[in-house]
Amino acid sequence: MNSRAPNAALSTGLLLAAAGSIAFSGKAIIVKLAYRHGVDAVTLLMLRMLFALPLFVCMAWWAGRGKPGLSRKEFAGIVGLGFTGYYLSSFLDFWGLEYVSASFERLILYLNPTFVLLLGWIFYQRRITRRQALAMAVSYAGVVLVFGHELSLSGSNALLGTALVMSSALTYAFYMTYSGQLVQRLGSMRLAGWATSVACVLCMGQFALVRPLSLEAVAPEVLWLSLLNATACTALPVLLVMMAMERIGPALTAQTGMIGPMSTITMGVLLLDEPFTAWIVAGTVLVVSGVFWVTRPVRV
C-alpha cells in the first residue's frame, strides 16, 4: 500500500484550508480600505455581491448537474437561509466594520462555532460538556479583553460596532444550525451557491431602494476593491474550503482556520496601520485556544 497518497492528500488539504482561511480574512481588510474612499456599507456590499453573483450561480449550476430540480420546500428553505446566513449576516458585518478594527471583527466572527453550540443547546437541548463550557468562557474572555482595547480607541462607536458584528456572527450561526437537512439533500456547494445568489439579489434590491442614485459618486478604487473582494475573498475561498474538506474532513479544516484571525491581524497592521499591542495578542490567544477546544471532538 502506498502511504504517499494519504500524506499528499493531507498536505494538499491543509494548504487549501490555510489558503481559504487567509483569503476569507482579507475581506475585512478590503472593506476597511474601501471605506477610506467615502463609500457606505449598503453600496459596498451591493458591489461585492454584484460581482460575485455570476460566480455563485455557476457554482450552484455546477454542483446541481444531473440532479433533480429544487422543490418548493427546498426553494423556500434556500430563500430563508440566504436571507439570514448571507444577506443579513453580511450586511451587519459590513456595517460593523465602519466602527471596529478588522482584527477585532475577525476575532468575533471566529466565535461562530461557540454560537452554533449555544443554539444547539437552546433549541435542540444538545449537551454542552464541561470542557466545551470552559473553552467557551476562555474565548469570550479573549473578546472582552480586546474589546477593552477597542473601547479606548473608538469610544462608544466600539460598542455599536461590536453589537453589529456579534449580530452578524449570530445570524450566520442560525444558518449553520438550520442548514443541516438542506445540506444533506442538496450538498454543501449547491446550497451555498443558491443561498448566496439569493443574498446577492437581496443586496442589490436593498441598494436600489436605499441608494438608487449614489453609484455615480463611487470612486474607481472602490470598484476594483469590490471586484477583488468578490473573487479572491468571497468565491475563491468557498471553493478552497470545499476542496479542503473533501481531502481532510470538516474538523481538521475548521481547526486549520485558526490561521484566519492571525492573518487578519498581520494584514491590518501592515495595510491599515492598526495597532498591535499585548492586549490584542493575549485576546487572540484566548479566543483561538478556546475555539480550538470547543471544536475538538467530544470523546464518549
C-alpha positions in Angstrom: 0.0 0.0 0.0 1.4 3.4 -1.0 1.5 5.7 2.0 2.4 8.7 -0.1 -1.1 9.2 -1.4 -2.7 9.8 2.0 0.2 12.1 3.0 -0.2 14.0 -0.2 -3.9 14.4 0.3 -3.3 15.6 3.9 -0.7 18.2 2.8 -2.8 19.4 -0.1 -5.9 19.7 2.2 -4.0 21.6 4.8 -2.6 24.0 2.2 -6.1 24.5 0.7 -7.7 25.1 4.1 -5.0 27.6 5.1 -5.2 29.5 1.8 -9.0 29.6 2.1 -8.8 30.9 5.6 -6.3 33.6 4.7 -8.4 34.6 1.6 -11.6 34.9 3.8 -9.6 37.1 6.2 -8.8 39.5 3.5 -12.4 40.6 3.2 -12.3 42.8 6.3 -9.1 44.4 5.1 -10.6 45.3 1.7 -13.7 46.6 3.3 -11.7 48.9 5.6 -9.6 50.1 2.6 -12.8 50.9 0.6 -14.3 52.9 3.5 -11.4 55.3 3.1 -13.0 56.4 -0.2 -16.2 57.6 1.4 -18.4 54.6 0.5 -21.1 53.2 2.8 -22.0 49.6 3.8 -25.0 49.4 1.6 -23.2 50.4 -1.6 -20.1 48.4 -0.8 -22.0 45.2 0.0 -24.0 45.6 -3.2 -20.9 45.9 -5.4 -19.3 42.9 -3.8 -22.5 40.8 -4.4 -23.0 42.2 -7.9 -19.5 41.0 -8.9 -19.9 37.7 -7.1 -23.4 36.8 -8.4 -22.2 35.1 -11.7 -19.7 33.1 -9.8 -22.2 31.8 -7.3 -24.8 31.0 -10.0 -22.1 29.0 -11.8 -21.2 27.2 -8.6 -24.9 26.2 -7.9 -25.3 25.1 -11.5 -22.1 23.0 -11.5 -23.0 21.3 -8.2 -26.5 20.6 -9.4 -25.7 19.0 -12.7 -27.7 15.8 -13.3 -29.6 16.2 -10.1 -33.4 16.8 -9.6 -34.6 20.4 -9.6 -35.5 22.3 -6.5 -38.8 21.6 -4.8 -41.0 24.4 -3.4 -39.9 23.5 0.1 -36.3 23.4 -0.8 -36.6 26.8 -2.6 -38.3 28.3 0.4 -35.5 27.0 2.7 -32.8 28.4 0.4 -34.5 31.8 0.4 -34.7 31.8 4.2 -31.2 30.7 4.7 -29.9 33.1 2.1 -31.6 36.0 3.9 -30.3 35.1 7.4 -27.0 33.4 6.7 -25.6 35.6 3.9 -27.6 38.8 3.3 -28.4 39.8 6.9 -25.1 38.4 8.2 -23.0 40.2 5.5 -24.8 43.5 5.9 -24.4 43.6 9.7 -20.7 42.6 9.3 -20.0 45.3 6.7 -21.9 47.9 8.8 -20.0 46.9 12.0 -16.6 47.3 10.2 -17.4 51.0 10.0 -16.8 51.2 13.7 -14.3 48.5 14.8 -10.9 47.3 13.6 -10.6 44.4 11.1 -8.7 42.3 13.6 -11.4 42.6 16.2 -14.1 41.9 13.7 -12.3 38.6 12.7 -12.0 37.6 16.4 -15.7 38.0 16.9 -16.6 36.1 13.8 -14.2 33.3 14.8 -16.5 32.7 17.8 -19.1 31.2 15.3 -18.6 27.5 16.5 -19.4 28.6 20.1 -22.7 30.3 18.9 -23.7 27.2 17.0 -23.1 25.2 20.1 -25.2 27.5 22.2 -28.1 27.5 19.7 -28.0 23.7 19.6 -28.3 23.7 23.4 -31.1 26.3 23.4 -33.3 24.8 20.6 -32.3 21.1 20.5 -31.2 20.5 24.1 -27.9 19.3 22.9 -25.5 18.7 25.7 -22.5 21.1 26.3 -19.7 19.3 28.1 -17.7 20.9 30.9 -14.7 21.1 28.7 -16.7 23.0 26.0 -18.2 25.4 28.5 -14.8 26.2 29.9 -13.4 26.7 26.4 -16.2 29.0 25.5 -15.6 31.1 28.6 -11.9 31.4 27.7 -12.7 32.5 24.1 -15.3 35.1 25.3 -12.8 36.4 27.9 -10.4 37.0 24.9 -13.0 39.0 23.1 -13.7 41.1 26.2 -10.0 41.7 26.6 -9.7 43.0 23.0 -13.0 44.9 23.3 -11.5 47.0 26.2 -8.7 48.0 23.8 -11.2 48.9 21.1 -13.2 50.9 23.5 -10.2 53.0 24.4 -9.6 53.8 20.7 -13.1 54.3 19.4 -15.2 55.1 22.4 -19.0 54.4 22.1 -18.6 53.5 18.4 -16.8 50.3 19.5 -19.9 49.2 21.4 -22.1 49.7 18.3 -19.6 48.0 16.0 -19.2 45.1 18.4 -23.0 44.6 18.6 -23.3 44.7 14.8 -20.6 42.2 14.2 -21.8 40.0 17.1 -25.3 40.0 15.5 -23.6 39.0 12.2 -22.0 36.0 13.8 -25.2 35.0 15.4 -27.3 35.2 12.2 -24.7 33.1 10.4 -24.8 30.6 13.4 -28.5 30.3 12.7 -27.7 29.4 9.1 -25.2 26.8 10.3 -27.7 25.4 12.8 -30.7 25.1 10.4 -29.0 24.2 7.2 -28.3 20.6 8.1 -31.2 18.9 6.4 -30.8 21.0 3.2 -27.1 20.2 3.1 -27.9 16.5 3.2 -30.4 16.8 0.3 -28.6 19.3 -1.9 -25.0 19.2 -0.9 -23.0 22.0 0.7 -21.7 23.6 -2.6 -25.1 23.6 -4.3 -26.8 25.0 -1.2 -24.1 27.7 -0.7 -24.3 28.7 -4.4 -28.1 29.2 -4.4 -28.3 30.8 -0.9 -25.5 33.3 -1.7 -27.2 34.0 -5.1 -30.4 34.9 -3.1 -28.4 37.1 -0.9 -26.8 38.8 -3.9 -30.3 39.7 -5.3 -31.4 41.0 -1.8 -28.3 43.2 -1.5 -28.9 44.7 -4.9 -32.6 45.2 -4.1 -31.6 47.0 -0.9 -29.3 49.3 -2.8 -32.0 50.1 -5.4 -34.4 51.1 -2.6 -32.0 53.0 -0.3 -29.2 54.3 -2.6 -30.6 54.4 -6.1 -28.6 57.4 -7.3 -25.3 57.1 -5.4 -23.4 54.7 -7.7 -22.1 57.6 -9.8 -20.2 59.0 -6.9 -18.3 55.8 -6.2 -14.6 56.1 -6.6 -12.9 53.8 -9.2 -10.7 52.3 -6.4 -13.9 51.1 -4.7 -15.0 49.2 -7.8 -11.6 47.5 -8.1 -11.5 46.6 -4.4 -15.1 45.2 -4.6 -14.1 43.1 -7.6 -11.1 41.8 -5.6 -13.4 41.1 -2.6 -15.9 39.2 -4.7 -13.4 37.0 -6.3 -10.4 36.5 -4.1 -12.1 36.9 -0.7 -15.6 35.5 -1.4 -15.9 33.0 -4.2 -12.4 31.6 -4.3 -12.2 30.8 -0.5 -15.5 29.0 -0.7 -14.1 26.6 -3.3 -10.8 26.2 -1.5 -12.5 25.3 1.8 -14.8 22.8 0.0 -11.8 21.2 -1.7 -10.0 21.0 1.7 -13.0 19.4 3.3 -13.0 16.7 0.7 -9.4 15.8 1.5 -9.1 16.2 5.3 -12.7 16.5 6.6 -14.6 19.3 8.2 -13.0 19.0 11.7 -9.4 19.5 10.5 -10.4 22.1 8.0 -12.1 24.1 10.8 -9.0 23.8 13.1 -6.8 25.0 10.3 -9.0 28.0 10.1 -7.4 29.3 13.2 -4.8 30.9 11.0 -7.6 33.4 9.9 -7.5 35.8 12.9 -3.7 35.9 12.9 -3.6 36.7 9.2 -6.2 39.4 9.6 -4.2 41.0 12.4 -1.0 40.8 10.3 -2.7 42.4 7.3 -4.4 45.0 9.5 -1.0 46.1 10.9 0.7 46.2 7.5 -2.0 47.6 5.3 -4.3 49.6 7.7 -1.8 50.7 10.3 -3.9 49.1 13.0 -2.3 48.9 16.5 -0.6 45.7 17.6 -0.4 45.5 21.3 0.0 42.9 24.1 -3.8 43.2 24.7 -4.5 42.1 21.2 -2.0 39.2 21.3 -3.4 38.0 24.6 -7.0 38.3 23.5 -6.3 36.5 20.2 -4.5 33.6 22.0 -7.5 33.2 24.3 -10.1 33.3 21.5 -8.2 30.9 19.2 -7.4 28.5 22.1 -11.0 28.4 23.3 -12.5 27.8 19.9 -9.9 25.1 19.2 -11.0 23.2 22.3 -14.7 23.8 21.5 -14.3 22.3 18.0 -12.3 19.2 19.2 -14.4 16.0 19.0 -16.0 15.0 22.3 -14.8 11.6 23.5 -17.6 9.2 24.6 
